Amino acid sequence: MPNTARLALASGLQLSYVEQGEESGPAVLLLPGPTDSWRSYKPVLDRLPPWTRAIAVSPRGHGESDKPDDGYTIVDLAGDVVEVLDALGIGRAVLVGHSGSCLVARRVALDHPERVAGLVLEAAPTSLRADPALEEFMNSVVLTLVDPIDPDFARSFVTDLSSERVAPEFVDTLVEDILEVPARVWLAIFSELMTYDDTAELTSVGVPTLLIWGDDDPLVSREKQDCLVDRLPTAELIVYPTIGHTPRWEEPQRFSDDLSAFVERVASAP
């Protein structure tokens, strides 16, 4: 695993990231979901073939990245993605998102289609606007959070959304990352997720799209996947049986293989 570095964006923001593989290979930018850092992609990075140029980045407010007071809308986060590509000299990349960061990846594809070679969306929602479960989570959890974040809460947040397939030491890493996210960032991000909705625009996404979803996902339903398949013109869905909200943690080899095959297919397309 390469060492973590900090990437300076044109905005002045600095984000923590890692990069591996061949610089001339097809670029793959891995975007963690809310409260996760780039380290949440470590099981994938460990298994990706060296011919890919893989970059995993911690979003603003997460991990060792800068934590400004504001700038946590989907549009803001999508703008950071474009600046990451600019800073690394990457013209086009396959964007990989998980959960809430799928909305960020889609926003980039909608606003800057020339920068996106393809989308891989893991446990992607349609929209979470007015979602009853998210509203309950906001009211009962997010609005009660204070700094420092309680380690017991952080651990339960990870274990409730994963399974015994996830190695205990990796769970420890995920918990450490959650503790790095200030309570104000939790509030800003989940408030945005409660209002953002791009579903009416999705028919305009013209890049190849792969949806990966576990059929034991307690947060994102099969109905949402079917809706995305209907709305995204080129989307295909891969279902992981008996897997929860984060397939790459429970089946990292299969996820890496599916991702690699998709990148190879996109890179070889005319």
C-alpha positions in Angstrom: 0.0 0.0 0.0 1.5 3.4 -1.0 1.9 6.1 1.6 -0.8 8.7 2.2 -0.2 12.0 0.6 -2.0 15.4 0.6 -3.2 16.9 -2.6 -3.6 20.6 -2.9 -6.6 21.7 -4.9 -7.0 25.0 -6.8 -9.5 26.1 -4.2 -6.7 25.9 -1.5 -8.3 22.8 0.1 -6.0 19.9 0.8 -7.3 16.3 0.7 -5.7 13.1 1.9 -5.3 10.5 -0.8 -3.3 7.4 -2.0 -2.4 6.5 -5.5 -1.1 3.2 -7.0 -0.7 1.4 -10.3 0.6 2.6 -13.7 0.3 6.3 -14.3 -0.5 5.6 -18.0 -3.3 3.2 -17.1 -7.0 3.9 -17.0 -7.7 6.2 -14.0 -10.1 5.0 -11.3 -11.1 7.5 -8.6 -12.6 5.9 -5.5 -15.0 8.1 -3.5 -15.9 7.0 0.1 -19.4 7.3 1.4 -20.3 9.6 4.3 -18.1 9.3 7.4 -15.5 7.1 5.6 -12.0 8.0 4.5 -9.9 6.6 1.6 -9.0 3.7 3.9 -12.5 2.3 3.5 -11.2 1.2 0.0 -8.1 -0.5 1.3 -9.5 -4.1 0.6 -10.2 -3.0 -3.0 -6.8 -1.3 -3.5 -5.0 -4.4 -2.2 -6.7 -6.5 -5.0 -6.8 -4.2 -8.0 -4.5 -5.1 -10.9 -1.4 -2.9 -11.4 -2.4 -1.8 -14.9 -5.1 0.5 -13.4 -4.2 3.9 -12.0 -6.2 3.8 -8.8 -6.7 6.8 -6.6 -8.7 6.8 -3.3 -9.4 10.2 -1.7 -10.8 11.3 1.6 -13.5 13.9 1.0 -13.3 17.2 2.8 -14.3 16.8 6.4 -13.1 13.2 6.5 -10.0 11.4 7.6 -6.9 13.5 7.4 -8.4 15.9 4.8 -9.1 19.5 5.6 -12.3 20.2 7.5 -13.6 23.6 6.5 -16.6 25.1 8.2 -18.8 24.8 5.0 -18.9 23.4 1.5 -20.6 20.0 2.1 -23.3 20.1 -0.5 -23.3 17.5 -3.3 -22.3 20.3 -5.8 -19.4 21.3 -3.5 -18.2 17.8 -3.2 -18.5 17.2 -7.0 -16.5 20.3 -7.6 -13.7 18.8 -5.4 -13.7 15.7 -7.5 -13.1 17.8 -10.7 -10.3 19.6 -8.9 -8.7 16.3 -7.8 -8.7 15.2 -11.4 -7.2 18.6 -12.5 -4.5 18.4 -9.8 -3.5 14.9 -10.8 -3.5 15.7 -14.5 -6.3 13.2 -15.3 -8.6 14.0 -18.2 -11.2 11.3 -17.6 -11.7 8.7 -14.9 -14.0 5.9 -13.9 -15.7 7.3 -10.7 -16.5 4.8 -8.0 -19.0 5.8 -5.3 -20.6 4.2 -2.3 -24.0 5.1 -0.8 -24.1 8.9 -0.5 -21.0 9.5 -2.6 -22.9 7.9 -5.5 -24.8 11.1 -5.7 -21.5 13.0 -5.9 -20.2 10.8 -8.7 -23.5 11.2 -10.6 -23.3 15.0 -10.2 -19.9 15.0 -11.8 -21.2 12.9 -14.7 -24.1 15.3 -15.1 -22.1 18.6 -14.9 -18.8 17.5 -16.4 -19.5 14.4 -18.6 -16.2 15.0 -20.5 -14.3 14.1 -17.3 -16.1 10.8 -16.6 -15.3 7.5 -18.4 -17.8 5.5 -16.4 -19.6 5.1 -13.1 -19.5 2.3 -10.6 -22.2 2.9 -8.0 -22.2 0.7 -4.9 -25.3 0.6 -2.8 -26.6 3.6 -4.7 -29.8 5.4 -3.5 -32.1 7.1 -6.0 -32.9 10.0 -3.7 -32.9 10.3 0.0 -35.1 13.4 0.1 -37.8 13.0 2.7 -36.7 9.4 3.3 -38.4 8.3 6.6 -35.4 6.2 7.7 -33.0 9.0 7.1 -35.2 11.5 8.9 -35.4 9.2 11.9 -31.6 8.8 11.8 -31.2 12.6 11.6 -33.5 13.3 14.5 -32.4 10.4 16.8 -28.7 10.3 16.1 -27.1 13.1 14.0 -28.8 16.0 15.9 -27.6 14.5 19.2 -23.9 14.1 18.2 -21.3 16.2 20.0 -17.5 16.3 19.8 -15.6 14.1 20.5 -17.7 11.4 18.8 -18.4 8.5 21.2 -16.3 5.5 20.2 -19.0 3.1 21.2 -21.4 4.8 18.9 -18.8 4.8 16.1 -18.3 1.0 16.5 -22.0 0.2 16.5 -22.4 2.4 13.4 -19.9 0.2 11.5 -21.0 -3.2 12.8 -24.7 -2.5 12.3 -24.0 -2.1 8.6 -21.5 -4.9 8.1 -21.2 -8.6 9.0 -18.8 -11.0 10.6 -17.2 -11.3 7.1 -15.4 -8.0 7.8 -12.1 -8.6 9.6 -12.0 -7.2 13.1 -8.8 -5.1 12.4 -10.5 -3.5 9.5 -13.5 -2.6 11.6 -11.1 -0.9 14.0 -9.8 1.1 11.0 -13.3 2.2 10.0 -14.1 3.2 13.6 -10.9 5.3 13.8 -12.0 7.1 10.6 -15.5 7.9 11.9 -14.0 9.4 15.0 -12.1 11.9 12.7 -15.4 13.4 11.4 -16.6 16.3 13.5 -20.2 16.4 14.6 -20.8 19.6 12.4 -19.7 17.7 9.3 -22.2 14.8 10.1 -24.9 17.4 10.4 -24.0 19.2 7.2 -23.7 16.1 5.1 -26.9 14.3 6.3 -28.8 17.6 6.0 -27.8 17.8 2.4 -28.7 14.1 1.7 -32.2 14.9 3.1 -32.8 17.5 0.4 -30.8 16.5 -2.7 -32.6 14.8 -5.6 -31.1 14.3 -9.1 -33.5 11.5 -10.2 -35.2 13.7 -12.8 -31.8 14.4 -14.5 -30.5 10.8 -14.6 -31.7 10.1 -18.1 -29.0 12.6 -19.2 -26.2 10.4 -17.9 -24.6 9.0 -21.0 -21.5 7.1 -19.6 -21.4 3.4 -18.9 -22.7 2.7 -15.4 -22.4 -0.4 -13.2 -24.6 -0.8 -10.1 -23.4 -3.1 -7.4 -25.8 -4.0 -4.6 -26.1 -6.5 -1.8 -29.6 -8.1 -1.4 -29.3 -7.9 2.4 -28.8 -4.1 2.3 -30.9 -2.6 5.2 -30.7 0.9 3.8 -31.0 0.8 0.0 -33.8 -1.3 -1.5 -33.9 -3.4 -4.7 -36.7 -1.1 -5.8 -34.2 1.8 -5.8 -31.8 -0.3 -7.9 -34.5 -1.1 -10.4 -35.4 2.6 -10.6 -31.8 3.5 -11.4 -31.6 0.8 -14.0 -34.7 2.3 -15.6 -33.4 5.9 -15.4 -29.7 5.5 -16.2 -29.6 4.8 -20.0 -26.6 2.3 -19.9 -26.9 0.9 -16.4 -26.4 -2.7 -15.5 -27.0 -4.2 -12.1 -24.9 -6.9 -10.3 -26.5 -8.3 -7.2 -24.4 -9.9 -4.4 -26.5 -12.4 -2.5 -26.6 -12.3 1.3 -24.4 -9.2 1.3 -25.3 -5.9 3.1 -24.8 -2.2 2.6 -21.1 -2.3 1.7 -20.3 -5.2 -0.7 -16.6 -4.3 -1.1 -16.0 -5.0 2.6 -17.7 -8.4 2.6 -16.7 -9.6 -0.8 -13.6 -7.5 -1.7 -12.2 -9.9 -4.2 -15.4 -10.2 -6.2 -15.9 -6.4 -6.0 -12.4 -5.8 -7.3 -12.8 -8.3 -10.1 -16.1 -6.7 -11.1 -14.6 -3.2 -11.0 -11.5 -4.3 -13.0 -13.6 -6.0 -15.7 -15.7 -2.9 -16.0 -12.7 -0.6 -16.2 -11.1 -2.8 -18.8 -14.3 -2.8 -20.9 -14.7 0.9 -20.7 -11.0 1.5 -21.5 -11.2 -0.7 -24.6 -14.4 0.8 -26.0 -14.0 2.7 -29.2 
